[in-house]
Amino acid sequence: MFTDPDTDIGGGQHRFPVTNQSAIVQARSADHIVRQRAFDTILASYWKPVYKYIRLKWQANNEDAKDLTQAFFANAFEKNHFANYNAAKASFQTFLRTCLDGFVANERKAGRRLKRGGDLQHLQLDFVTAEDEFALHAASADLTPEDYFHREWVRWMFTLAVETLRRRYQQCGKEIHFRLFERYDLADGDAGKLSYASLAEEFGLERATVNNYLAAARRDFRRMVLEKLREITATEEEFRNEARSLLGVEIK
């Protein structure tokens, strides 16, 4: 629900300081710990879209999709596949999806029994929620598996950014900022009935305070999204393209 063009998620000013290092670049590091940290970032950013993509394109059932998702990432880490990414040839998202298709095709052809988990046991992947979302946000008939993958990746990026914003606001005592953002910008159903005046009454705040808190939360949310993007893009061009795709902004 972003009705004010000056205070919506895209925002009016697009000079965002983003300093996060790219996990795609760090995946090539000679330091095992740095590579592990980079891999965990890539996994956290892509496992859910990968699972849903396998369910859709490869018509895998729930259990097989779980196994294939975890086996794909375990194999990628073991063989350091992500270090082979060449930004001059394709976006990282395209590269990852191509690797995934090749992996699933080979596993189907070989008929091997997949070993779930491996080096991923330390990470908690919520496949129950992923499956619920797969059922809730079904792909339309005119949506290609590739476009569906990107759509679900965008959804996941926003989810991660929202959760990061929630944690940071809890840590710095700005819970009310997040509650306002959640009620007004993330609300479903009765969102159209909300107004700054009604929120001011609900939270016992001045209307101007609601406006200021929401504007601050939107700025911080945009920064969270861009931090996530910086972590999983290898070049400035790819970063700018994805920022345009997710937020509809041109980064200066």
N, C-alpha and C positions, 0 to 999 in steps of 0.2 A: 504494500500500500504506500506508494511513493508519489504523492500528488503535488508536492511543492517542488518545482524544478530547481530551486536554489538550495534545497536541503535534502534532496533525495540521496540514494546510495551512490549514484554517479557523482553527485556534488557539482559545485560550480567552479572549483579550482582544482587542477589536477597536477600540482607539483608535490608529489609524495616522496618523502625520503625513505628509500628502501635499501637496507644494508645486508640483508641475509645472504649468506654464501650459497651458491648453487650446489645442490646435492648431485646433480648430473655431472658437474665438473669434478666434485670430490670423489665420485665413484671411480675415478682414474688414479686416485692417490696410491702411492706406494705404502702408505701407512694403513695397516689392517684396521685399526680402530676408526680412522677417518672413513675408510670404505664402509665399515659396518654401520656407522652413524648415517652415512649418505644412503645406504641401502634401506635402512629403517625409515628414512624420510620418504623415499620413493615408494616403498611398500605402503606406508600409511596414507599416501596421497592417491594410490591407484588400485589398491586391492579390491575395493568395493565395486568400482566400475568394471574391473576385470571379471569379477564374479558374475555380475549381471550380464555382461557381454557374452560370457561363455554360456550362460543359461539361454540367452536369446539366439545368438548366431549358431551355436553348436548344438542347440536343443538338448543340452545336458540336464539331467535331473539334479535335484538339490544336492544330493550326496556326491555325485560325480563332479559337479561344479565346485564344491568345496575342495575336493581332492585335487582337481586340476589347478585351481587358483593357488593353493599352497605349494603344489609341486612345481608350478611354473616359477614362482618367486624363489623357492629354494634352489632350483636349478640355475636360475639367473644369478643368484648370489654365489653359488658354488663355482660357477664358471666365469663369474665377473662379466656377464654379457653386457651390462649397461655401460661398461667402460668402452665398448665398441661403437657407441653412438657417435654419428657424424652429423653435426648440425647443418652442414652445407647440403645434405641430401634430403632431409625431411625434418619435421618437428619431432620432438621426443615422443609425443603422444602417438604419432604415426609409427615411429620406430618400435615402440613398446607393443603396439597392437599387431604389427607385422611379426614380431618375435613370438607373441602369444599365439597367433594363428598357426605359425609353423610348429610350435611346441605341441599344441593340441592335436594338430593333424598327425604328427609323428607318433604321439601317444595312442591315438585311435588306431593308426595303422599297425603299430606294434602290439596292441592289445595288452600292454603291460598293466600289472596291478600297481596302482600308485601308492607311494608311501606318504601319508599326510604328515605335515608338520616339519620334520627335520630341524633345520636351524631356526625355524620360525616359532618354535614352541614358547619362546619368551614373550611373544606378542599375542595380545588377545584380539582376535578378529571376530567380530560379532556377526556371524553368518545368519543368525535368526532375524536380526533387524534387516540385513541385506535382502533376505528372501521376502520379508514382509514388504519392503519397498519395491522389490521387483514385481510383486503382485499388484501393489497399489498404483505404481506409475508405469503401466504397461506401454509398450511401444506401439504407436499407431501403424497401420498397414503401409503408409507412405514414408515411414522413417527407416532409413537404412541402418544396419547394425553399427556402422561407423558413426553415423550421426547420433544414434542412440548412446553409444559409448561416450561421445563428447558431452551430450546432454546430462548423462548421469555423473560424469566427471565434474561438470560445472556445479551440479547439485551438491556433490560431495565437498567441493572446494568451499562453497558457501557454508555448509554444515560445519566443517573444520574451523572456518573463520569465526563463526558464531560461538562455537565452544571455546575457542581461544579468547575471544572477547569476554565471555562469561567468566572464565577463570581469572583473567587479569583484573576485571572489575571487582571480583570477590576479594582478590588479594589487596586491592588498594581502597576498599571500602566504598565502591561506587555501585553497589547493588541496585540502587534505585534507578541509576542511569540505564542499566541493562534491563530492568523490569519495564521501564517505559519503552525502550527500543523493542523489546519482545512483544509488548502489548500492541504497539502502534505499527511497527514495520514488519513484524514477523507473524502477525495475527492472521488467522483464517476465520471463515464464517462471518462473525459480526464485525469484521474490520471496518466495513463501510459506515458503521454507526459511530465509530470513535472520532473524537475531535480533540484538539489540544485543550479546549475548555472542559470536556468531560474527563479527560485524564487529570487535569489540574484538580478537579473536584474529587476524583477517585483517590489521588495520592496526597491530597492536602497541600498542594503547591500552587504558586502563582503561575498563570499561563505563560508568562515570559520565562519562568524557570523551566517549565516543560519544554519550551522551544529551545532553550539553550542546552538542556541535557540531551535532547534528541539530536541536535546538530552535532554535539560533541561525540555522541555514540556513533553516529553515521561516519564521521571522520575517522574515528578509531576503527570501525568495522572495515572501511575501505583500506586502511593501513594493514589490518590483519590479512585481508585478501591478497594484497600486494606482497606481503611478506611470504605468504604461502607460494605465490607464483614465482617469486625470486628463487625460492628454494628448489623448484622443480623445472626451471627453464635454464638452458645452457647459454643462450646469447641474448643480447639486448633486444634484437629484433623479435625473437620469439616471446620474450617477456612483454614487449609492447603489444604484440598481436594478441596474446592471451588476455592482457589487461583490457584491450578493446573488446574482446569477446565476452568477458565476464562482467565488466563494469560499464562498457560503452564509453570509455574515456580514452583520450590520447595523452600518454604520459610525456611530459616535457622534461 
